Amino acid sequence: MDAERASLASAQADQADVSVALCTRNGARYLPAQVASICTQDLLPCEIVLSDDDSSDDSVAVVERVLADHGLAGRIPLTVMRNRPPLGVTRNFEQAITACRGALIALCDQDDVWHPGRLRRMVAEFERRPGLLLLHSDARLVDGDLKPLGQTLLQALETRPGELADIAAGRAFAALMHRNLVTGATTVLRRRLLQTALPICPLWVHDEWLATVGAAIGEVDLLPEPLMDYRQHGNNQIGAQRMTLRQKIDKALGERGDKYAHRVRRSEALMDFLRGLGERVPPWVLELAQGKLDHFRFRAGLPRWRVARVLPIAWQAARGRYARFDRGLPAILQDLFERA
């Protein structure tokens, strides 16, 4: 850890020991703005690791050209990996971050735009807090042409004061057991987290897994200010738009399918992983993870007939399980009215 801190502290005034893990797939349309925003940071990264998932356009050439246009082709080394066949989002990011050499790693989507002081702001937090393993931030939502949509990422996620309070109090794991609030594109993490978190569980998305493991063994925090523009468009792999009332109703009246069984498998995999870390995981973390697993097992085992669900759901709600491990009233209504 001392060597890592020295590495950050000894960085040039305008360049830090931060790798950018950039993943692309047919992103040539949006990449010029994203890469330009990296090149115009007031604190530059030490490298860009580009993992391209079988693009049929000139995504890689665009990245190379923008770096050259900004006179940074030599100063910011570019490592390129090409995947044929494509790996998918999570495996693509896993490959990229594994190849990164910086003490810090900034996850980077192909279609967003960083604000000029983003890296400096986030690096300062890591320098100040040696125990911080992962840091994410809010983002301004914009459309495909970078026009503001009038809300931020945290607003679209309808983040609650209690969730923010848990994170601020050093209990990010509690917030994550309620639901995932970490968006990979807004995230910077310490490379040493990878020693524990890799390989990424195949049942999980990369950003949620990295954040959950980081919060289980160390500090994960959230910067409330928007540090980037998060583009929303039809080709988003993973987006963040506030659901309309109609969409919420349709979701509540939809089919249960096997989604809860899948969530049980995810939670079981997490519990097995955390138990394998032994004393590195505090008892309160294990207790919350077990509570989340029990809650998903409850939801997966609800009766087929709606009327038979009423009493068990009321009991689970009275015990506070829907409030602690789920979305509260919306999840209750969903369990009451979903079709079997």
N, C-alpha and C positions, 0 to 999 in steps of 0.2 A: 504493500500500500504506500509506503514511503517513497519508493521509486516511481510509482504512478503519480503521486502528488508532485514530485520534483519534475516529472515529465511535463505535466500541465503548466507548472509555474515557470519552467524554463523556455516555454514556447516563445517564438518571436512575438513582438507586440501586435502584429496583425495576422498571425497564424498560430493555430493551436493544435495539440495532439488529438485531433478529432477526425475520425473516418466517417465518410458519408456512404451508407449502404443504399444504393439507388437500384430499384428494381423496375424493369420496363417490359412492356408487351404492347407493340403497335402504338407507341406513344409519341410518334414524331410530331403530331399536331401541337401538343402541349409542352413538350420537353424544352423548347427554346426558352420559354419564360421560367421554367423551374431551374434549369441549369444556370441561366443568367442571374437568378436570385441567389444562387450559391456563390457565383463568382463575384458578386457585389456585396457580400457580407463584410462588415467592418472587422470581423475576425474570421480569417479563411480556414478551411479544413486542411488537414495534412495529406489527404488522399480521397479519391472517389473510387469505390468498388461498385462496378456496374454488372448486374446479373440480368441478362436479357432472356426472356422466356419465349424463344422461337418467334421473334417479330418478323412479320412479312414486309414491314416498311423499313425506313432507314433510321430507326431509333438510335442505334449505336453511332452512326455517322453524325447525327444531329448533336449528340453529346460532345463528340470530338470536335466538331466545328465550333460550337459555342465556347468551349474552353480555349480554343485557338483564337477566336475573335476577341476574347478578353485578355489575351496575352498570358494565359495561365497554363498552357499545355505542358510546360516543363515544371512549373512550380507546384501544381497540384497533380501528382501522378494519377493516371487512370488505369485501373485494372478491369479488363472486360472478360466476362464469362458468358458463353452462348449455350443455351439449353435447347437441345433437339432430341427427343420431343420436349414440350414444355413441362415444367415441374409443378405449376400451380403457385398461387400466391404465397402460401406459408413456406413451402419447400424452397421457393425462389429466394425469399428473404433469409431463410436459414442458411442457404449457401452464401449469400452476400455477407451476412454478418460474421460467418465463420472465417471468411477470407480477410476481414478487416484487421488492421494492425494498430490502430490508434487506441489510446487509453480510454477514450470515449467513442461511442458509435451513434451517429444520428441516422435514424431510419428515414427514408426518403421515397415518397411516391413520385410518379412521373408527371403528375398533372397539377401540382400545387405551386405556390409561390411563397418563398420565405421573406419575412420582413428583414430589413438590412441588419438589425441588431440582434437577430434571433440567437445565433450561436454564442455571441459574447454574453448575452443574458443568461443562457443556460450553463455555459462553462463556468461562469462566476459562482453559480450555486454549487456545482460539484467541487470547485476549489474550496469553498467555504465549509462544506459538509462532507468529510471523508467517508461517512457511513451511507451516503446517498447512492443507491444503486440504479435507480431509474427515475427520470423526470419527464413529465409531459406538460402540455400547456393547452390553453384555450386556442381557438382559431376562428377567424372571420369566415363565414360561409359566403361563397361567391358562385356565380353561374359559370357556364362554359366560357364566357367572354370576360371573366373577372369582374363582373358587376356585382356589388354587394347585395346580398339577399335580405339584409335587415336583421340578421341574428347571428349569434356565434354558435360554435359547436356545442358548448355546454348548455346553451339555451335550447338548442334543438334536441339535446338529450334529456331535457327537462330535469337537470341536476337539482337535487334537493339539498337544503341546508344541512341536514344530518349527514349526508354523504360527504360534503365538503368539510364538515366538522371532524369527522372520523379521519380524513386524510390529513388535515391540519394538525391533529393530535397525535400523529404518528401511527395511526391504525388504518393504513390504507388497505390492509388485508380485509378488515371488516367491511369497508366500502365495496371491495371487489367481490365479497361473498354475497352482497346484495345484488350487484350486477356489474358488468364491465363498463368502466368509464374511460379507459385508456385507448386512444386512437394512435396507431403506430406512426402515422405521418407526423404527429406532434411530439414524438418521443426521442430522447437521448438517453443512452444507458452506458454504464461502465462495462468495459469488455470483460472484467473479471466475473461479472454475473453469468457469462456464458459457460464458465467452468462448471456451474451447477445446473443451469437451465437447459443446456443442450444435451441430447437432441430434443427438439420440441415434440411434445406428445402429439401424435398424429390425429387425435380427436379434438385438438384445440387449434385456434387461430394464433399466429405467432405473437401478436402484440398482447393479447390477453394472457397467454402462457408466460411470457417474459415478465409482465407486470405482476402476475400472481405469485410466481416463484420469487421475484425480487421482494415483494411485500412480505412473504413468508419468512425470509431470512435476513432482511435488512430494511432500509428506508426507501419508500416510493413516495414521491410528492407531485403536486400539481401547481403550476404557475397559473394564476387566474386570468392573466392578460393574454389577448390574442397575439401570437408571435408569427402567424403565417396566414395566408389565404388558402382555404380548403375548398377546392373546386368541386361543385356538384354538377354532374352531367350524365347523359344517358349511358356512357360507357364505364362509369365508375365500377370498380370491382367491389369496393365496400364504401358506401356513402353514409351520410348522416343528415337526414331531413326529418323534421318534426312530423309525426303521424297526424293526419286529419282525424276528426271525430268519426267520420264514416269508416276510415281504415281501422280505427280502434274497435268499432262495433263489429266489423267484418272479422277481425282477428278473434274477438271474443266468441263469435258464433261459428268459427271454423271447425275443422276436424282435428281431433287430438292426434291421430296418427301414432307414430312411434317416436315423436320428438322428446317426450319425457324419458323414455327408455334410453335415448341417446344421451340426454343430460345426466342420467344416472351413471352411464358408462364413463362420461367425462369426469364426474365427481369421484367415482371409484378410482380412476387412474390418478387423479390428483392426490387422493388420500394415500394410495400405495406409494407414490413418489415422496410425499412429505414424511411418511413414516420411515422411509429409507434414508432420510437425512439425519435421523437421530436427534441429538441434543441441539442441533443447529436451529431447530424449529421450536419456538416457545409453545408451552401447553395451550395458551389461549388461541393460538393459530390452529392447532389441531382440533380444538373444541369447535371452532367456527366451521372448519372444513367438514367435520363430521356432521354438524348441524345442517349444513347445506346439502350434504349427501342424503341425510335422513329426510329432508324436506322434498327433494326430488323423488326419492323412493315413494313418499306419500302421494305426490301428485301422479306418479306413474301408476300407482295401484288404486286410484279412485274407481268406483263402480262405473259400469257402462251406463246405467240409468241415472239421469240427472237428479231425480227426486231422492235417490239413495245417496247422493253426494252431499246433501245439505248438512246433515249433522256432523260428519267428519270434517268438512270444510270449516264449519262454525267452530269446532273444537281447535283445529289447527290455527285459525285466525285468533281465537281467544288466547292461545299460548304465545302469540306474537310472531309466529313463524313466517307468515306472509310478509310482515313488516320488516323482519330482520333479513330474510333470505330471498325475498322476491320483491315485486313491484306493488305490494300492498293491495288496495282495492281492485285495481285492474286485473291482477292475477286471480283474486278471489272470484270476480265475475267471469273471468275466462274459464276457470275450473267448474263453475256452476253451469255455464251455458254451452260450452264446447260440445260438438257432436262427437260421439264415440267412434 
